[in-house]
Amino acid sequence: MTLNWFKLASPASFYPIAGRLIPAFWILTALLLVVGLYWGFFQTPDQLGGSNPQREYYRIIFIHVPSAWMSMWLYVVMVGWAAIGLVFNTRLSFMMANAVAPTGAIFTFLALWTGAFWGRTSWGTYWDWDPRLTSELVLFFMYIGYMALHSAIDDTRRADRAAALLAIVGLVMVPVIFWSINCPDPTQCAALHQRSGLGRVDGNILFAMLIMTLAFWMHSFATIFMRLRSIILTREADSQWVRELLNPEDRT
Amino acid sequence: MLRVFWCVLTRDLTLALRRRTDVLTTLFFFVIVVSLFPLGVGTERQVLQILGPGVVWVAALLASMLALERLFAADYEDGTLEQMLLTAQPLSLLVLAKITAHWLLTGLPLVLIAPLVGMQYHLSDTAIGVMMLALLLGTPVLSLIGAIGAALTLGLRGGGILLSLLILPLYIPVLVYGAGAIEVSVIDLSDTQPYLGLLGAFLLVALIFAPVASAAALRISVE
């Protein structure tokens, strides 16, 4: 069987597929969350570090890091769909970009929020003007700007394209966040966000962190598809298939 | 090509100089905002020296942003912009000419008045020199990036507030390195080089990409 990808690009045919996928993604989210949280709470060391250890509260990392990763990744996804929409002029791509934005903004907010609580317990401050914190805040503003611009323009076509262009311009922020560190060598200085590699993290912590990231990813799929379905319905409200879907008895 | 650039540039400058108050409003906005801070935070010499660079840059950011609304608005309203979109000349070149004119009218006056403002904040002569250089490199970046936002929000209700939401986050790198250059110049003048180098790099990147992006944004907004 060959799959016709272009058929999926039509809102009418993607609507039922998304509907069938949503429960699957929710189940995956729940399973991964259970595994990730169990592993994070019970299979990892009680404290980290030597002379001045991080105690139980370091477990916030299992929310903080995955949501920070997702915040950046979803921005890239959003820009990807926006760019596809601008290039190929496909309606569904713009709707997809639109559906991604709120989830991305929520993850960005979550990363900042959990970071504030972590910072309070370990460094005694909710906020510090660390480069990565600041650039993550800017990413949050970029998401807000995207949504604000989109909702300010009444003409959907113009709104889609203008917001897409803005998102593409804002893409410069993602590498800045990714590489913003104020301490290049952790043996020489200490900072909130040091350079680190996945290889340096304890195996159990890394496992829990990656499972949580997957869980967040599946959650993003589920929420984005749910939002996408309502966007499709709103925008295609005048089309025949939506009318038939909403009032099955009208069918003649 | 150069003739078109020159033609649009002189046209915009002539138009602006016929209504000089618009240019002066931006300049006085900058001066007033900068002058308000000492009244708010106290007039101690040391406090002002620390605050000075940041305040000047934030005021420059706001002044340049407020002036952005006028960049395309008048041409959009009287239909000139549509004619520009229809010409055979590359739109990004026309946009670049408009941005240059905009910078000459709003950015350059800020650079020139900077010494006066610096004296209000008791900045040293070297710091003032570095401030002028940083503003000279940084304010064109503000105009270039801002043009994208101005093009995107063309003709929208509440465009001004929206514009600030879209553009100010993108202004942050310029603010950080612009103010940073002045701050380190107090410690060691040779330390300012990487800051100014980065501002120059921002300028070059913005010079290449911003006119193209603004042109694309104009086509989206006017179609």
HADDOCK unambig.tbl for C-alpha pairs under 7 A between the chains (distance, minus, plus):
assign (segid A and resid 138 and name CA) (segid B and resid 169 and name CA) 5.72 0.50 0.50
assign (segid A and resid 141 and name CA) (segid B and resid 169 and name CA) 6.57 0.50 0.50
assign (segid A and resid 145 and name CA) (segid B and resid 165 and name CA) 5.74 0.50 0.50
assign (segid A and resid 145 and name CA) (segid B and resid 166 and name CA) 5.05 0.50 0.50
assign (segid A and resid 149 and name CA) (segid B and resid 162 and name CA) 6.95 0.50 0.50
assign (segid A and resid 153 and name CA) (segid B and resid 156 and name CA) 6.84 0.50 0.50
assign (segid A and resid 158 and name CA) (segid B and resid 220 and name CA) 6.14 0.50 0.50
assign (segid A and resid 158 and name CA) (segid B and resid 221 and name CA) 6.48 0.50 0.50
assign (segid A and resid 161 and name CA) (segid B and resid 220 and name CA) 6.51 0.50 0.50
assign (segid A and resid 162 and name CA) (segid B and resid 152 and name CA) 5.89 0.50 0.50
assign (segid A and resid 162 and name CA) (segid B and resid 217 and name CA) 6.45 0.50 0.50
assign (segid A and resid 162 and name CA) (segid B and resid 220 and name CA) 6.34 0.50 0.50
